[in-house]
Amino acid sequence: MTFMFFTLIAQAAKDTAEDAADAAGEAASEVASDTANQTREILTEITRTKLIQALFIVIIAYLTIKAVDWLVNWLSERVAKENRLQVMQFQPFARTFVITLTVITLMNLFLRLSQENVLAVTGTIAVALGFAFKDYASSVIAGIIGLFETPYRVGDRIEIADEYGEVVSYGLRGIRLRTPEDNIVTVPHNHIWTNSVSNANMGELEAQVVTEFYLSHEVDAELVKRILYRIAHTSKYTHLGLPIIVVMEDQSWGSLFKLKCYPLDARDEFIYKTDLTVRAKKIFAKHNLAYPKWSNLAVNSE
């Protein structure tokens, strides 16, 4: 009797489990069917004509971006020098506008964008970007925020992620820097989340240049200061309307003098520094100003 009782209970449990499995299968089938129906509602019929149209739209967008880049660079070199960077700031906004317009046009071509479908597509894209393109989405968001917070702009001389150079291009995903070695380095925008950004000119045409001079302890400090002020004031690159400062530090190996001044154009940073150094060395030699001894520098480096 007991054995029959437990047998009935086991059979009932088995039947219940099978019913639950059938119900789950039906629910999953309904969900899959609903998803397929929603997809068919959102997507229009994809034809060869639409694919050709999409290709032409992408090509036109690409050529437009290239034309805008060329036009902005062309105009920036022909306006007054003090307005060059203001003209270059048009580039990232124009690029963003063209890309956004292209995406919207392609969505209108392949999707039925009712109010409900727009919400569905937006949610789907957000989930896809969140999982599959997390870093790319982070860079795009940082780039859009950067357009308004402006940690850097086209023409700025910045240091970020151990790279230093001039921002020559501002894209949706990242910026391109031209380094002092004339290399082009691409830096994703999402570096601003985790790295500090050092900006030398913040949209201004001028950026301070610091030129260092290493001399021995025995030199006449006042004479050195007069020489450095003189070469700064007489350089053809110097912006005389901005401060010229000379500071000095005593080190174990000798004296370090720093000449801080501004070129007329931040792009002349390294030419300017070379001009100051060469002209200073000539005058140092005329006055027999001694440099630190190599042995002192070697001991200090160890």
N, C-alpha and C positions, 0 to 999 in steps of 0.2 A: 504493500500500500504506500509506504513512504517513498519507495523507489519510483512508483508511478507519479507521485506528487512532484518530486524534483524533476522528473522528465517533462511534465507539463510546464513547469516554470521555465526550464531551459528552452523549450520549444517556443514559449511566449516571448522570451527575451530575444530569441533569434528572429522571430517574425517582426518584433518591434524594431530591431536593428536594420532589417531589410527595408522596412517601411521608411525609416529615417534616411537610409542611403538613397532610396528612390526619390524621396522628397528633396534631398540635397542636390541630387543630379538634375531634377526638374528645375530647381531654383537656379542652378548654374547655367542650365540651358537657356532659361528665360533671360538671365543677365546677358549672356553672350548674344542672344537674339536681339535684345534691346540695344546693345552696343553696336551691333551691325546695322540695325535700323537707323540709329542716330548718325552713324558714319555716312550711310547712304543719303541721309537728309542734308548733311553738311556739305559733302563733296558733290560737285557737279560732274557731269560726264567729261572725262578727259579725252580730248580728241587731238589729232595731229595738228590741227589749226591752232588750238590753244597752246600746245607745246611750242610751236613756232613763234606765237605771239610772246610767250614767256621768255623765250631765248632773245628775241629782239628787245624786250623790256630790260633784261639784264645787261645786254650789250650797250644799250643807250645809257643806262645808269652808270656803267663803268666808264664810258667815254665822257659823260657829263662830269663825273668826279675828276677825271684826268684834266678836263678842260678847265674846271674850277681851280684846281691846283696850279695849273700853268698860268691862268689869268691872275690869280692872287699873287703869285711870285713875280710875275711881270709888272703888275701895278706897284708892288711894294718896292721895287728897285727904281721906279720912276717918279714916285711922289717925293715930297720933302723928306729928308732923312729922319726928322723927328716924328713923322707919321708912319714910318715903315712898319713898325710892330702893330700899330692899330689896324692897318690894312690886313696884315697876316692873321689877325684874330677872326676874320671872316671865314677862313678855311674850315675849321672844325664844325662850325654851325652849318655851313653849306653842305659838307659831307653828311652830317647827321640827317639833314632835311632830305637829301636825295635818297639815302638808304631807307629812311622811314617811308617815304612816298613809294619807293619801289616795292617794299614788303607789302604795303597796303594794296597796291595795284595787283600784285600777284595773288594775294588772298581773295580779292574781288573776282579774279579770273577763275580760280579753282574752287572757291567756297561759296555757299549760299549764306551770306552774312546777315541773318535776321538777328534781333536782339538776343534771343535765347542762344543762337548758334555762336554769336560773338563771345558770350560768357563761357560756353562750352569749349570753344577753341582756345580762349585765353587761359582757362584752367588747365587744359591739356598741355599747352605750350609751357606753362609755368612748371608743371610737374616734370615734363621731359627735360627742361633746362636744369631743373633742380637736381635731377639724378644723373643724367647723361652728360650735361655740359656745365657742371657746377663752376669750374674755374673760368670758362668762357663767359658765362652769365655774370659772374662776379666782376670780371674785367669790363664788360659792357656797362653794368650798373655804375661801377666806379668812374668810367669814362663820361657817362651822362652827368653824374654828380660833379665831376671835375670841370665840366663846362660852366657851371654856376659858382662853385667854390674857388675855382682857378688856382689850384696849387702850382700849376705851370701852364704856360701858354706857348704858342708857336713863337719862336724867337728868344725865349727865355734860356738862360744858361743855368742848368740845374745839376745837382748830384743826387742820384737815387739808385738804390740797390747796387752800390759800389760802382756805379757808372757815372761819368761826368761828361757833359757836352751841351751842345745847343739843340733845342727842340726844333726839328725841321719839319715834322709832320705830326698831326694829331688825328688818329683814327678812332674808330668806334671801340676797338679792342685794346689798343695801346698807342704809345708814342714812339717816334724814331728820333734817336739822338745822333748827332755828328760829333764824335769824340775828337780830342786834339790830334790823334793819329789819323784823322779823316776816315775812320770806320763808321758805318751806320749800325747802331745797336737798337733793337726793338725791345721796349720795356712794357709789359702789360700794365694796364691801369690799376689792377688789383694790388699792386705793390704799395699803393698809398694806404692800404689797410694796415700793413705791418711794418712799413719802412718810413723813416723820416725823409722829407724832401727839402733839400737845401737849394734855395732859389737866389741867384746872384743879382738879378735885376727886376724881377716881378713886373714884367710888362714895360719897363722903362728901357730907353735906348742905351743908357750908361750902366756899367757894372764895375764896382771897385776892383782894381788890380793891386795885388800885394807882391812887391818884388823884394827879395831878400838879398842882403850883402853880408859876407862873412869877412871880418877883419880882425887883426890881432888886438890884444889889450893895449898896446902902446900907442895906437893911433889917437889923433886929436879928434875927440867926438864932436866938438863944435864945428870943426872944419868939415868933417864928413857930412854933418847935417846940412851945412850950407851948400855943399856940392850936390847932395841929393835933391834939395829944394830947387837948385838951379837947373838941373837936368830935367826935372819934372815940368818946370815952368817954360822951358824952351823946346820941349818936344812938340812936334807937329800933331801928335795924336792926343795931347792932353786937353781935357775939358777944363778950361781955366775958371769956369763958373762954379765948380765943385771943389770941396776941400782937398788940400794936399797935406799929408801928415807924415812925419818921420818919427818912428819910435825905435828905442834901443833896448836890448837885453844883454846883460853880461852872462856869459857861459864859462864853463871851466876851460874850454879850448880857446876862447877869444870873445869878441863882441859881435852880436847879431843886430844889424840895422834893417828895419823894414820900412820901405817907402810905399805908402798907401795913397793912390790917386785914381782918377777915372779917365778912361779914353772917351773920345767923342762917340764911338760906336763900340758896343760890347764885342762885336765880331773881331775887333782888332786886338783882343786881349793878348795873344801870344806875340804878335808883331810888336805891340806896345812894350811888353815886358822885355823883349829882345833889344829894342831901341834904347830903353833905359839902362839895361845892363851893359851894353857895348859902350855907350857914351860915358857911363860912370867909371868903367874900367880904364878908359883913356885918361880921365882926369885923376883917378887914383894913382896911376903910373907917373903922371907929371908931378904929383906931390909926394912920390915915394911912400905911399901908404902901404903898410905891410899886411899880408894875409896871414891867417893862422898857420902855425907849423903843422906839417902832416903828422908828426908824432903825437901832437896834442889831440888831433882829430881821431887818430887811430885808437888812442887810449880811451877817449870818450865813447867811441863806438863799441868798444869791448865791454 
